[in-house]
Amino acid sequence: MSRTEFILTTAIILFVAFAMGWFANWLVHRFTRVRQSDVADLDRMSQELHEAEETRDQAITYLQQREAELTNQLSQTEAELRAAMDGLREARHETEELRNQLRGAG
């Protein structure tokens, strides 16, 4: 093999290697490229996620307020029940005293 043939063979091999590399790069970018519709879908999903998070936060806030209201209402009801029970206890005690007085007087 002469020097010219060697250079020509090396040049062809390098060109083929370059062409294969370029083609492989093109294939990789072709299959990994993000389409505009994909970007639009991601934007839409992002917006929906943001709205869902806001709705969740509002629901949590509402539930916390409602829980506080119900706890307060329960405390008031328990206090009223205790007062009613104390009043009933006093009324029974008074009734018993009046009965005892009536029995002693009669």
The first five atom37 places (N, CA, C, CB, O) and aatype in JSON, in Angstrom:
{
  "aatype": [12, 15, 1, 16, 6, 13, 9, 10, 16, 16, 0, 9, 9, 10, 13, 19, 0, 13, 0, 12, 7, 17, 13, 0, 2, 17, 10, 19, 8, 1, 13, 16, 1, 19, 1, 5, 15, 3, 19, 0, 3, 10, 3, 1, 12, 15, 5, 6, 10, 8, 6, 0, 6, 6, 16, 1, 3, 5, 0, 9, 16, 18, 10, 5, 5, 1, 6, 0, 6, 10, 16, 2, 5, 10, 15, 5, 16, 6, 0, 6, 10, 1, 0, 0, 12, 3, 7, 10, 1, 6, 0, 1, 8, 6, 16, 6, 6, 10, 1, 2, 5, 10, 1, 7, 0, 7],
  "atom_mask": [
    [1, 1, 1, 1, 1],
    [1, 1, 1, 1, 1],
    [1, 1, 1, 1, 1],
    [1, 1, 1, 1, 1],
    [1, 1, 1, 1, 1],
    [1, 1, 1, 1, 1],
    [1, 1, 1, 1, 1],
    [1, 1, 1, 1, 1],
    [1, 1, 1, 1, 1],
    [1, 1, 1, 1, 1],
    [1, 1, 1, 1, 1],
    [1, 1, 1, 1, 1],
    [1, 1, 1, 1, 1],
    [1, 1, 1, 1, 1],
    [1, 1, 1, 1, 1],
    [1, 1, 1, 1, 1],
    [1, 1, 1, 1, 1],
    [1, 1, 1, 1, 1],
    [1, 1, 1, 1, 1],
    [1, 1, 1, 1, 1],
    [1, 1, 1, 0, 1],
    [1, 1, 1, 1, 1],
    [1, 1, 1, 1, 1],
    [1, 1, 1, 1, 1],
    [1, 1, 1, 1, 1],
    [1, 1, 1, 1, 1],
    [1, 1, 1, 1, 1],
    [1, 1, 1, 1, 1],
    [1, 1, 1, 1, 1],
    [1, 1, 1, 1, 1],
    [1, 1, 1, 1, 1],
    [1, 1, 1, 1, 1],
    [1, 1, 1, 1, 1],
    [1, 1, 1, 1, 1],
    [1, 1, 1, 1, 1],
    [1, 1, 1, 1, 1],
    [1, 1, 1, 1, 1],
    [1, 1, 1, 1, 1],
    [1, 1, 1, 1, 1],
    [1, 1, 1, 1, 1],
    [1, 1, 1, 1, 1],
    [1, 1, 1, 1, 1],
    [1, 1, 1, 1, 1],
    [1, 1, 1, 1, 1],
    [1, 1, 1, 1, 1],
    [1, 1, 1, 1, 1],
    [1, 1, 1, 1, 1],
    [1, 1, 1, 1, 1],
    [1, 1, 1, 1, 1],
    [1, 1, 1, 1, 1],
    [1, 1, 1, 1, 1],
    [1, 1, 1, 1, 1],
    [1, 1, 1, 1, 1],
    [1, 1, 1, 1, 1],
    [1, 1, 1, 1, 1],
    [1, 1, 1, 1, 1],
    [1, 1, 1, 1, 1],
    [1, 1, 1, 1, 1],
    [1, 1, 1, 1, 1],
    [1, 1, 1, 1, 1],
    [1, 1, 1, 1, 1],
    [1, 1, 1, 1, 1],
    [1, 1, 1, 1, 1],
    [1, 1, 1, 1, 1],
    [1, 1, 1, 1, 1],
    [1, 1, 1, 1, 1],
    [1, 1, 1, 1, 1],
    [1, 1, 1, 1, 1],
    [1, 1, 1, 1, 1],
    [1, 1, 1, 1, 1],
    [1, 1, 1, 1, 1],
    [1, 1, 1, 1, 1],
    [1, 1, 1, 1, 1],
    [1, 1, 1, 1, 1],
    [1, 1, 1, 1, 1],
    [1, 1, 1, 1, 1],
    [1, 1, 1, 1, 1],
    [1, 1, 1, 1, 1],
    [1, 1, 1, 1, 1],
    [1, 1, 1, 1, 1],
    [1, 1, 1, 1, 1],
    [1, 1, 1, 1, 1],
    [1, 1, 1, 1, 1],
    [1, 1, 1, 1, 1],
    [1, 1, 1, 1, 1],
    [1, 1, 1, 1, 1],
    [1, 1, 1, 0, 1],
    [1, 1, 1, 1, 1],
    [1, 1, 1, 1, 1],
    [1, 1, 1, 1, 1],
    [1, 1, 1, 1, 1],
    [1, 1, 1, 1, 1],
    [1, 1, 1, 1, 1],
    [1, 1, 1, 1, 1],
    [1, 1, 1, 1, 1],
    [1, 1, 1, 1, 1],
    [1, 1, 1, 1, 1],
    [1, 1, 1, 1, 1],
    [1, 1, 1, 1, 1],
    [1, 1, 1, 1, 1],
    [1, 1, 1, 1, 1],
    [1, 1, 1, 1, 1],
    [1, 1, 1, 1, 1],
    [1, 1, 1, 0, 1],
    [1, 1, 1, 1, 1],
    [1, 1, 1, 0, 1]
  ],
  "atom_positions": [
    [[0.85, -1.15, 0.0], [0.0, 0.0, 0.0], [0.9, 1.23, 0.0], [-0.97, -0.01, 1.22], [1.82, 1.36, 0.81]],
    [[0.61, 2.11, -0.93], [1.44, 3.31, -1.04], [0.93, 4.37, -0.06], [1.43, 3.86, -2.49], [-0.11, 4.23, 0.58]],
    [[1.7, 5.39, 0.01], [1.38, 6.47, 0.93], [0.05, 7.14, 0.54], [2.51, 7.51, 0.96], [-0.74, 7.47, 1.42]],
    [[-0.19, 7.36, -0.7], [-1.42, 8.01, -1.18], [-2.63, 7.13, -0.89], [-1.33, 8.31, -2.69], [-3.66, 7.64, -0.45]],
    [[-2.52, 5.84, -1.12], [-3.61, 4.93, -0.82], [-3.92, 4.91, 0.67], [-3.28, 3.51, -1.32], [-5.09, 4.9, 1.07]],
    [[-2.89, 4.92, 1.5], [-3.03, 4.93, 2.95], [-3.78, 6.19, 3.4], [-1.64, 4.84, 3.64], [-4.7, 6.12, 4.22]],
    [[-3.38, 7.35, 2.85], [-4.03, 8.62, 3.21], [-5.48, 8.61, 2.75], [-3.27, 9.82, 2.58], [-6.37, 9.02, 3.49]],
    [[-5.71, 8.15, 1.54], [-7.07, 8.09, 1.01], [-7.94, 7.13, 1.82], [-7.04, 7.66, -0.46], [-9.08, 7.47, 2.13]],
    [[-7.44, 5.97, 2.18], [-8.18, 5.0, 2.99], [-8.47, 5.58, 4.37], [-7.38, 3.69, 3.12], [-9.58, 5.43, 4.88]],
    [[-7.49, 6.23, 4.98], [-7.68, 6.85, 6.29], [-8.72, 7.96, 6.22], [-6.35, 7.42, 6.82], [-9.55, 8.09, 7.12]],
    [[-8.68, 8.76, 5.14], [-9.65, 9.84, 4.98], [-11.06, 9.28, 4.83], [-9.29, 10.71, 3.76], [-12.01, 9.82, 5.4]],
    [[-11.22, 8.21, 4.07], [-12.53, 7.59, 3.88], [-13.05, 7.03, 5.21], [-12.46, 6.47, 2.81], [-14.22, 7.19, 5.55]],
    [[-12.17, 6.37, 5.93], [-12.57, 5.8, 7.24], [-12.98, 6.92, 8.19], [-11.4, 4.97, 7.86], [-13.99, 6.79, 8.89]],
    [[-12.22, 8.0, 8.23], [-12.57, 9.13, 9.1], [-13.89, 9.78, 8.68], [-11.44, 10.17, 9.09], [-14.7, 10.16, 9.53]],
    [[-14.1, 9.9, 7.35], [-15.35, 10.48, 6.87], [-16.54, 9.61, 7.25], [-15.29, 10.68, 5.36], [-17.58, 10.12, 7.67]],
    [[-16.4, 8.28, 7.08], [-17.47, 7.35, 7.44], [-17.73, 7.43, 8.94], [-17.11, 5.9, 7.03], [-18.89, 7.43, 9.37]],
    [[-16.69, 7.5, 9.75], [-16.86, 7.62, 11.2], [-17.57, 8.92, 11.55], [-15.48, 7.54, 11.91], [-18.45, 8.95, 12.41]],
    [[-17.18, 10.01, 10.88], [-17.83, 11.3, 11.1], [-19.31, 11.23, 10.72], [-17.13, 12.41, 10.3], [-20.16, 11.72, 11.46]],
    [[-19.61, 10.62, 9.57], [-20.99, 10.52, 9.1], [-21.82, 9.67, 10.07], [-21.03, 9.91, 7.69], [-22.97, 10.01, 10.36]],
    [[-21.26, 8.58, 10.56], [-21.98, 7.72, 11.5], [-22.22, 8.47, 12.82], [-21.19, 6.41, 11.75], [-23.29, 8.36, 13.41]],
    [[-21.23, 9.2, 13.26], [-21.38, 9.99, 14.49], [-22.45, 11.06, 14.34], [0.0, 0.0, 0.0], [-23.28, 11.26, 15.23]],
    [[-22.42, 11.75, 13.2], [-23.42, 12.79, 12.95], [-24.82, 12.19, 12.89], [-23.1, 13.52, 11.64], [-25.76, 12.76, 13.44]],
    [[-24.95, 11.03, 12.23], [-26.25, 10.37, 12.11], [-26.74, 9.91, 13.49], [-26.16, 9.17, 11.15], [-27.92, 10.05, 13.8]],
    [[-25.84, 9.36, 14.3], [-26.21, 8.92, 15.65], [-26.66, 10.12, 16.48], [-25.02, 8.19, 16.34], [-27.65, 10.03, 17.22]],
    [[-25.95, 11.23, 16.37], [-26.33, 12.44, 17.09], [-27.71, 12.93, 16.64], [-25.27, 13.54, 16.88], [-28.54, 13.32, 17.47]],
    [[-27.94, 12.91, 15.34], [-29.23, 13.34, 14.8], [-30.35, 12.44, 15.33], [-29.21, 13.31, 13.26], [-31.42, 12.93, 15.71]],
    [[-30.11, 11.11, 15.37], [-31.12, 10.19, 15.88], [-31.42, 10.45, 17.35], [-30.66, 8.75, 15.7], [-32.58, 10.48, 17.76]],
    [[-30.37, 10.65, 18.14], [-30.57, 10.9, 19.57], [-31.42, 12.16, 19.76], [-29.21, 11.05, 20.3], [-32.37, 12.15, 20.53]],
    [[-31.07, 13.24, 19.07], [-31.82, 14.48, 19.21], [-33.23, 14.37, 18.64], [-31.08, 15.62, 18.52], [-34.14, 15.03, 19.13]],
    [[-33.4, 13.57, 17.65], [-34.72, 13.39, 17.04], [-35.68, 12.72, 18.02], [-34.62, 12.56, 15.75], [-36.84, 13.11, 18.13]],
    [[-35.18, 11.71, 18.74], [-36.04, 10.97, 19.65], [-36.15, 11.6, 21.03], [-35.55, 9.57, 19.78], [-37.09, 11.31, 21.76]],
    [[-35.22, 12.45, 21.41], [-35.28, 13.08, 22.73], [-35.77, 14.51, 22.67], [-33.92, 13.04, 23.37], [-35.85, 15.18, 23.7]],
    [[-36.09, 14.99, 21.5], [-36.55, 16.37, 21.36], [-37.93, 16.53, 22.0], [-36.61, 16.78, 19.86], [-38.79, 15.66, 21.88]],
    [[-38.12, 17.64, 22.69], [-39.39, 17.93, 23.33], [-40.27, 18.67, 22.33], [-39.2, 18.77, 24.63], [-39.86, 19.68, 21.75]],
    [[-41.48, 18.15, 22.13], [-42.39, 18.77, 21.19], [-43.14, 19.92, 21.86], [-43.39, 17.73, 20.64], [-43.25, 19.97, 23.08]],
    [[-43.63, 20.84, 21.05], [-44.36, 21.99, 21.57], [-45.64, 21.55, 22.28], [-44.7, 22.98, 20.44], [-46.05, 22.14, 23.28]],
    [[-46.28, 20.5, 21.76], [-47.5, 20.01, 22.39], [-47.19, 19.44, 23.78], [-48.17, 18.94, 21.51], [-48.0, 19.56, 24.7]],
    [[-46.01, 18.81, 23.93], [-45.61, 18.29, 25.24], [-45.41, 19.44, 26.22], [-44.33, 17.45, 25.13], [-45.81, 19.34, 27.38]],
    [[-44.79, 20.51, 25.76], [-44.57, 21.67, 26.62], [-45.91, 22.28, 27.02], [-43.69, 22.72, 25.91], [-46.09, 22.67, 28.18]],
    [[-46.85, 22.35, 26.09], [-48.18, 22.88, 26.38], [-48.9, 22.0, 27.4], [-49.02, 23.0, 25.1], [-49.56, 22.5, 28.31]],
    [[-48.77, 20.68, 27.24], [-49.38, 19.76, 28.2], [-48.78, 19.94, 29.58], [-49.21, 18.31, 27.73], [-49.49, 19.94, 30.58]],
    [[-47.46, 20.09, 29.63], [-46.8, 20.3, 30.93], [-47.26, 21.6, 31.57], [-45.28, 20.3, 30.75], [-47.48, 21.65, 32.78]],
    [[-47.4, 22.66, 30.78], [-47.89, 23.93, 31.31], [-49.31, 23.79, 31.85], [-47.84, 25.01, 30.23], [-49.63, 24.3, 32.92]],
    [[-50.16, 23.09, 31.1], [-51.54, 22.89, 31.53], [-51.58, 22.07, 32.82], [-52.35, 22.18, 30.43], [-52.31, 22.42, 33.75]],
    [[-50.8, 20.99, 32.88], [-50.78, 20.17, 34.09], [-50.24, 20.95, 35.27], [-49.94, 18.91, 33.86], [-50.72, 20.81, 36.4]],
    [[-49.25, 21.78, 35.02], [-48.69, 22.61, 36.08], [-49.74, 23.57, 36.62], [-47.48, 23.4, 35.58], [-49.87, 23.74, 37.84]],
    [[-50.49, 24.19, 35.73], [-51.56, 25.12, 36.16], [-52.64, 24.37, 36.94], [-52.19, 25.82, 34.93], [-53.1, 24.86, 37.97]],
    [[-53.03, 23.2, 36.46], [-54.04, 22.41, 37.17], [-53.55, 21.98, 38.55], [-54.43, 21.17, 36.34], [-54.31, 21.98, 39.52]],
    [[-52.28, 21.61, 38.63], [-51.7, 21.23, 39.92], [-51.72, 22.42, 40.88], [-50.26, 20.7, 39.74], [-52.05, 22.28, 42.06]],
    [[-51.35, 23.58, 40.36], [-51.35, 24.79, 41.18], [-52.76, 25.09, 41.7], [-50.81, 25.99, 40.38], [-52.93, 25.41, 42.87]],
    [[-53.76, 24.98, 40.83], [-55.15, 25.21, 41.23], [-55.6, 24.18, 42.26], [-56.07, 25.18, 40.01], [-56.3, 24.51, 43.21]],
    [[-55.2, 22.93, 42.05], [-55.56, 21.88, 43.0], [-54.93, 22.13, 44.37], [-55.13, 20.49, 42.46], [-55.57, 21.91, 45.4]],
    [[-53.69, 22.6, 44.39], [-53.03, 22.91, 45.65], [-53.73, 24.07, 46.36], [-51.55, 23.24, 45.42], [-53.89, 24.05, 47.58]],
    [[-54.14, 25.08, 45.59], [-54.87, 26.2, 46.18], [-56.21, 25.74, 46.76], [-55.1, 27.31, 45.13], [-56.6, 26.16, 47.85]],
    [[-56.89, 24.87, 46.03], [-58.17, 24.34, 46.52], [-57.95, 23.53, 47.79], [-58.85, 23.48, 45.44], [-58.73, 23.64, 48.73]],
    [[-56.9, 22.73, 47.81], [-56.59, 21.94, 49.0], [-56.31, 22.85, 50.18], [-55.38, 21.01, 48.73], [-56.8, 22.6, 51.29]],
    [[-55.51, 23.91, 49.97], [-55.2, 24.84, 51.05], [-56.46, 25.52, 51.57], [-54.19, 25.88, 50.57], [-56.62, 25.71, 52.78]],
    [[-57.35, 25.9, 50.65], [-58.61, 26.52, 51.07], [-59.45, 25.53, 51.88], [-59.4, 27.02, 49.85], [-60.06, 25.9, 52.88]],
    [[-59.48, 24.28, 51.44], [-60.25, 23.25, 52.15], [-59.67, 23.02, 53.54], [-60.27, 21.93, 51.36], [-60.42, 22.88, 54.51]],
    [[-58.36, 22.99, 53.65], [-57.71, 22.8, 54.96], [-58.06, 23.97, 55.87], [-56.17, 22.67, 54.8], [-58.38, 23.77, 57.04]],
    [[-57.99, 25.19, 55.34], [-58.31, 26.37, 56.15], [-59.76, 26.32, 56.61], [-58.04, 27.66, 55.35], [-60.05, 26.59, 57.77]],
    [[-60.66, 25.97, 55.7], [-62.08, 25.87, 56.05], [-62.29, 24.82, 57.14], [-62.93, 25.52, 54.81], [-63.02, 25.06, 58.11]],
    [[-61.66, 23.66, 56.98], [-61.83, 22.6, 57.97], [-61.27, 23.0, 59.33], [-61.15, 21.32, 57.49], [-61.85, 22.65, 60.36]],
    [[-60.16, 23.72, 59.34], [-59.6, 24.18, 60.6], [-60.54, 25.18, 61.28], [-58.21, 24.81, 60.38], [-60.74, 25.12, 62.49]],
    [[-61.11, 26.09, 60.49], [-62.05, 27.05, 61.06], [-63.3, 26.34, 61.58], [-62.44, 28.11, 60.03], [-63.79, 26.65, 62.66]],
    [[-63.8, 25.41, 60.8], [-65.0, 24.66, 61.2], [-64.74, 23.85, 62.46], [-65.47, 23.73, 60.05], [-65.59, 23.77, 63.34]],
    [[-63.55, 23.24, 62.53], [-63.19, 22.47, 63.72], [-63.14, 23.38, 64.95], [-61.84, 21.75, 63.52], [-63.61, 23.0, 66.02]],
    [[-62.56, 24.58, 64.79], [-62.5, 25.52, 65.91], [-63.91, 25.93, 66.34], [-61.67, 26.77, 65.52], [-64.2, 26.0, 67.53]],
    [[-64.79, 26.19, 65.36], [-66.18, 26.55, 65.69], [-66.88, 25.43, 66.43], [-66.95, 26.9, 64.41], [-67.56, 25.66, 67.43]],
    [[-66.72, 24.21, 65.94], [-67.39, 23.07, 66.57], [-66.83, 22.79, 67.96], [-67.24, 21.82, 65.69], [-67.57, 22.42, 68.87]],
    [[-65.53, 22.97, 68.13], [-64.92, 22.78, 69.44], [-65.46, 23.81, 70.42], [-63.38, 22.88, 69.35], [-65.78, 23.5, 71.56]],
    [[-65.57, 25.05, 69.95], [-66.12, 26.12, 70.79], [-67.57, 25.82, 71.14], [-66.01, 27.47, 70.08], [-67.98, 25.97, 72.29]],
    [[-68.34, 25.39, 70.15], [-69.75, 25.07, 70.38], [-69.88, 23.9, 71.36], [-70.45, 24.72, 69.04], [-70.76, 23.9, 72.22]],
    [[-69.02, 22.91, 71.23], [-69.04, 21.77, 72.13], [-68.71, 22.22, 73.56], [-68.04, 20.69, 71.67], [-69.35, 21.77, 74.51]],
    [[-67.73, 23.09, 73.7], [-67.37, 23.59, 75.03], [-68.54, 24.34, 75.65], [-66.13, 24.5, 74.96], [-68.83, 24.18, 76.83]],
    [[-69.2, 25.16, 74.85], [-70.36, 25.9, 75.36], [-71.49, 24.96, 75.76], [-70.87, 26.9, 74.31], [-72.12, 25.13, 76.8]],
    [[-71.73, 23.95, 74.93], [-72.79, 22.99, 75.22], [-72.47, 22.21, 76.49], [-72.99, 22.02, 74.04], [-73.36, 21.96, 77.31]],
    [[-71.21, 21.82, 76.67], [-70.81, 21.11, 77.88], [-70.98, 21.99, 79.11], [-69.36, 20.62, 77.77], [-71.42, 21.52, 80.16]],
    [[-70.63, 23.28, 78.98], [-70.81, 24.21, 80.1], [-72.29, 24.36, 80.44], [-70.19, 25.58, 79.76], [-72.66, 24.38, 81.61]],
    [[-73.13, 24.47, 79.41], [-74.57, 24.58, 79.65], [-75.11, 23.31, 80.29], [-75.31, 24.85, 78.33], [-75.97, 23.37, 81.17]],
    [[-74.61, 22.16, 79.85], [-75.04, 20.9, 80.44], [-74.64, 20.81, 81.91], [-74.44, 19.71, 79.66], [-75.43, 20.39, 82.75]],
    [[-73.41, 21.22, 82.2], [-72.96, 21.21, 83.61], [-73.85, 22.13, 84.45], [-71.47, 21.65, 83.72], [-74.26, 21.77, 85.56]],
    [[-74.16, 23.32, 83.91], [-75.01, 24.26, 84.65], [-76.41, 23.67, 84.85], [-75.11, 25.6, 83.91], [-76.98, 23.8, 85.93]],
    [[-76.95, 23.03, 83.82], [-78.28, 22.41, 83.95], [-78.25, 21.28, 84.96], [-78.77, 21.89, 82.59], [-79.17, 21.13, 85.77]],
    [[-77.2, 20.48, 84.92], [-77.08, 19.37, 85.87], [-76.95, 19.9, 87.29], [-75.87, 18.48, 85.52], [-77.56, 19.35, 88.21]],
    [[-76.17, 20.95, 87.48], [-76.05, 21.56, 88.82], [-77.39, 22.1, 89.29], [-74.99, 22.69, 88.81], [-77.77, 21.92, 90.44]],
    [[-78.11, 22.76, 88.38], [-79.44, 23.28, 88.73], [-80.39, 22.15, 89.08], [0.0, 0.0, 0.0], [-81.15, 22.27, 90.04]],
    [[-80.36, 21.08, 88.32], [-81.21, 19.92, 88.6], [-80.85, 19.31, 89.94], [-81.08, 18.88, 87.48], [-81.73, 18.93, 90.71]],
    [[-79.57, 19.21, 90.22], [-79.12, 18.65, 91.49], [-79.62, 19.5, 92.65], [-77.57, 18.54, 91.52], [-80.09, 18.98, 93.66]],
    [[-79.52, 20.82, 92.49], [-80.01, 21.72, 93.54], [-81.52, 21.59, 93.69], [-79.63, 23.19, 93.23], [-82.03, 21.55, 94.81]],
    [[-82.25, 21.52, 92.58], [-83.7, 21.38, 92.64], [-84.08, 20.08, 93.33], [-84.3, 21.43, 91.23], [-85.01, 20.08, 94.14]],
    [[-83.41, 19.0, 93.06], [-83.69, 17.71, 93.72], [-83.41, 17.82, 95.21], [-82.85, 16.58, 93.09], [-84.17, 17.33, 96.05]],
    [[-82.29, 18.46, 95.53], [-81.93, 18.61, 96.94], [-83.0, 19.45, 97.65], [-80.52, 19.28, 97.08], [-83.42, 19.12, 98.76]],
    [[-83.43, 20.54, 97.01], [-84.47, 21.39, 97.58], [-85.77, 20.62, 97.74], [-84.7, 22.62, 96.7], [-86.44, 20.73, 98.77]],
    [[-86.11, 19.86, 96.73], [-87.33, 19.05, 96.78], [-87.26, 18.07, 97.94], [-87.54, 18.3, 95.46], [-88.24, 17.88, 98.66]],
    [[-86.12, 17.45, 98.1], [-85.95, 16.48, 99.19], [-86.07, 17.18, 100.54], [-84.58, 15.76, 99.09], [-86.68, 16.64, 101.46]],
    [[-85.5, 18.38, 100.64], [-85.61, 19.12, 101.9], [-87.07, 19.49, 102.19], [-84.75, 20.39, 101.85], [-87.53, 19.36, 103.32]],
    [[-87.8, 19.95, 101.16], [-89.2, 20.3, 101.34], [-90.03, 19.09, 101.73], [-89.77, 20.93, 100.08], [-90.92, 19.21, 102.56]],
    [[-89.76, 17.93, 101.14], [-90.48, 16.7, 101.5], [-90.22, 16.36, 102.97], [-90.04, 15.52, 100.59], [-91.13, 16.01, 103.73]],
    [[-88.94, 16.48, 103.35], [-88.59, 16.16, 104.73], [-89.31, 17.12, 105.69], [-87.05, 16.22, 104.94], [-89.78, 16.72, 106.76]],
    [[-89.38, 18.4, 105.3], [-90.07, 19.38, 106.15], [-91.55, 19.07, 106.24], [-89.86, 20.79, 105.61], [-92.14, 19.18, 107.31]],
    [[-92.15, 18.68, 105.11], [-93.58, 18.35, 105.11], [-93.85, 17.09, 105.93], [-94.08, 18.16, 103.66], [-94.87, 17.03, 106.63]],
    [[-93.01, 16.13, 105.87], [-93.18, 14.9, 106.66], [-93.04, 15.2, 108.15], [-92.16, 13.83, 106.23], [-93.77, 14.67, 108.99]],
    [[-92.08, 16.06, 108.46], [-91.85, 16.41, 109.87], [-92.98, 17.26, 110.41], [0.0, 0.0, 0.0], [-93.3, 17.18, 111.6]],
    [[-93.59, 18.08, 109.56], [-94.66, 18.96, 110.01], [-96.01, 18.21, 110.04], [-94.76, 20.19, 109.09], [-96.9, 18.59, 110.8]],
    [[-96.15, 17.18, 109.26], [-97.45, 16.53, 109.14], [-97.64, 15.39, 110.01], [0.0, 0.0, 0.0], [-98.7, 14.77, 109.99]]
  ]
}
